């Protein structure tokens, strides 16, 4: 859940104009990985594709991301997908199954399980109580 809170804070900072990138600070690899995930989270994920796109090895990408963020790429990706699912549950009438597919989790039972593990309630209960 820390990623969700971190992303929400970054969005608030962006809206307030407080997070302009520092042109003198070198970009960390984890930021490049997060940007890649932001562009591709709804697609079928493959570590090999991510590593190829960043011109790094799979093991190095994973190790680097964990060292820089304290979490795994798969955990970050899952939280990003669930965060988008929350938005869709609040703003659309799409079925839970369709929302799962839209965020890159086409296996409905797994999507529901993952959503409940991260958010604490099922997608349907989340929709009905927000």
ABEGO torsion letter per residue (X at the ends): XAAAAAAAAAAAAAAAGAABBBAABBBBAAAAAAAAAAAAAABBBBAAAAAAAAGBBAAAAAAAAAAAAGBBAAAAAAAAAAAAAAAAAAABABBAAAAAAAAGBABAAAAAAAAAAAAGBBAAAAAAAX
